[in-house]
Amino acid sequence: MINYFLKNLLILMAWLSLFVIYAVSADSKDQSIMIVNSNVKVEKYKKAQLSFKKYASNNNFSGEVSELNLSDDRIDSSVIKIQLLKTKPDIIYCIGSKSLDMVQKLISNKPIIFSSIINWKRLDLNNNVYGVANELPVLTQLSNYRYLFPKLKNLGFIYSKRYNKELVDDYKRVSKNMGFNIIDKAIDNPKDLTNLLQEISANIDAFVLVADPLILINENNIVKIFKFFDKKQIPVFAYNNFFNQYGATLITSVDIKTIGIQAASLANDLLQSKNTEKVLPPIGSYIGLDLQKVKHYGLEFNEDALPSINEFLK
């Protein structure tokens, strides 16, 4: 009697296991992702989206991937809401701050992933929001500076508190144990840039350019910054290869394609209900260096660091 009972119990358990496997498999096939891009015309946003889709495709994601581009100003929250109701995505990937700001106001019961956002720490994120940071970790940046330029000491920053207060505070905190002094000036009005450049230039060995819309409001400001520091024989360290054309001495940046891959991997983990960090640091990085400017500005360079350079700028 006991053997008969055990036999039937085992059969029942086997059928239940098959049912669970089928249910999970069916759910994974039915899962869908919606990509909301703040502006697909922006090259870095486009690259992140393409690498996200490629990773999802290469890793056998068979669900639907829908896309919405917000570059058209006529697309407002009501349009996004209609698309969300129509596609019913299990997860939403937001590229850029505009898309995240709009989507997280509409969705609270589904995971949202973001990337390509300036200084995510300044944002008030909902509990259902995850992401990949836009900046290399401060420790990584300062370690790069120290490795490349052993005698470098005084780093200058001009930034707006609205966009980069948390980032500059991190630089101040981390730099204490690395032999750097952070000389910073907060800007409230783009018209004050010239005066702040004058004020900060007397006390720095290098100027660190940060992604700040209040400073880089137009090309005139970009040109002004680089020309000013070139006349002062002060190198500019930038965060994107775009600034090579203006005369950056050093460029240390994230790899945009890798960020898209990280976002897709994060989406996969969340769809499988895996535990994950709320915001991941970017993994891939790029270092570009203009050796002619290094010599021109009289920077002491660590020759052993040459193999770590991805590209020599001209």
C-alpha positions, -999 to +999 in steps of 0.1 A: +000+000+000+028+024+009+047+015-022+016+021-043+012+055-027+048+064-032+047+053-068+017+076-075+032+104-056+064+102-077+043+101-109+023+132-098+055+150-089+070+142-123+039+156-141+041+188-119+077+192-128+070+190-165+041+215-160+064+239-142+092+236-169+066+241-196+051+271-178+085+288-174+095+281-210+062+294-222+065+325-201+101+332-213+090+330-249+061+353-243+082+379-225+087+412-243+109+442-241+102+478-251+131+502-259+123+538-255+151+560-270+152+597-261+166+605-295+179+578-319+196+605-340+222+609-312+250+585-321+257+571-286+220+565-280+218+547-314+249+525-306+235+515-272+202+505-288+218+484-315+242+466-292+213+459-268+192+443-296+222+424-310+230+409-276+194+399-270+192+383-305+225+364-300+213+351-266+182+335-280+157+360-267+126+350-287+102+375-273+090+407-290+112+438-289+093+470-297+110+504-301+098+539-296+119+570-306+112+603-287+131+625-311+098+637-324+085+664-300+049+654-307+054+622-288+044+629-253+034+608-222+000+600-237+016+584-268+040+564-246+011+552-224-008+540-255+023+521-267+028+505-232-008+494-231-006+481-266+027+461-263+024+452-226+062+448-222+077+428-193+106+452-191+114+487-205+148+499-216+152+537-215+181+554-233+187+589-222+171+610-193+141+622-213+128+586-218+134+576-182+118+607-168+086+600-189+085+562-185+090+559-147+061+583-142+039+558-160+052+524-149+057+512-114+049+474-116+075+465-143+113+467-142+128+497-160+164+498-171+183+530-181+216+539-197+233+570-212+222+594-184+245+620-169+252+614-133+224+590-123+230+598-086+212+632-091+180+614-100+151+603-078+147+567-090+117+546-083+122+512-067+115+494-100+143+513-118+177+497-126+205+508-149+241+511-162+260+542-152+272+567-178+305+575-162+335+555-154+339+550-116+357+579-101+383+556-086+390+542-121+394+577-136+418+589-109+438+557-111+442+563-148+454+598-142+478+587-115+492+558-136+497+580-167+510+611-150+527+602-116+534+638-107+500+652-114+484+668-084+459+696-089+428+688-110+403+715-120+365+711-124+338+736-135+303+721-131+267+729-123+253+716-091+221+706-109+239+680-130+272+671-114+273+680-077+273+643-067+301+635-092+324+662-081+317+653-044+328+618-053+360+631-068+368+651-037+361+621-014+382+596-034+410+619-043+420+623-006+438+590-006+454+593-040+475+625-037+452+647-058+437+681-049+404+689-065+400+726-074+363+732-083+340+760-093+303+757-095+285+776-123+249+789-123+249+808-155+268+799-188+277+836-191+300+832-160+322+806-178+350+831-188+354+844-153+355+810-138+381+798-163+403+827-152+397+820-115+405+783-117+435+783-141+460+797-116+459+767-094+456+736-115+478+711-134+450+698-156+413+706-163+388+677-162+359+683-186+326+668-173+294+662-192+274+692-181+247+708-203+251+741-185+287+744-195+287+727-229+256+746-240+270+752-275+301+748-296+313+783-288+317+773-251+336+741-261+360+761-283+364+787-256+374+761-230+400+744-251+415+776-265+417+791-231+436+762-215+458+757-245+471+793-241+477+786-205+496+754-213+471+734-193+460+700-206+423+692-208+411+657-199+378+648-217+353+620-214+344+614-251+364+609-283+343+638-298+366+662-280+397+650-299+389+676-327+391+704-301+424+694-287+419+671-257+452+658-243+436+627-227+403+610-233+390+584-210+355+571-218+331+543-215+325+519-243+289+526-256+285+493-272+294+475-240+269+496-221+242+483-244+253+448-238+253+453-201+218+467-202+206+437-222+223+413-198+207+432-169+173+428-186+179+391-190+187+388-153+156+407-143+134+387-166+147+356-148+141+372-114+178+371-105+191+394-078+212+422-093+227+455-084+205+485-089+230+504-110+260+487-126+293+505-133+303+504-170+327+476-178+343+486-211+366+517-214+387+536-238+419+556-233+431+580-260+462+601-255+479+629-276+516+624-269+525+656-287+504+676-263+519+657-234+553+669-245+541+704-254+526+710-219+556+695-202+536+667-185+557+639-169+544+607-185+549+572-173+564+553-203+553+520-188+517+530-194+520+531-232+505+496-236+473+507-218+466+534-245+439+523-269+446+551-294+472+578-299+454+610-308+465+636-333 
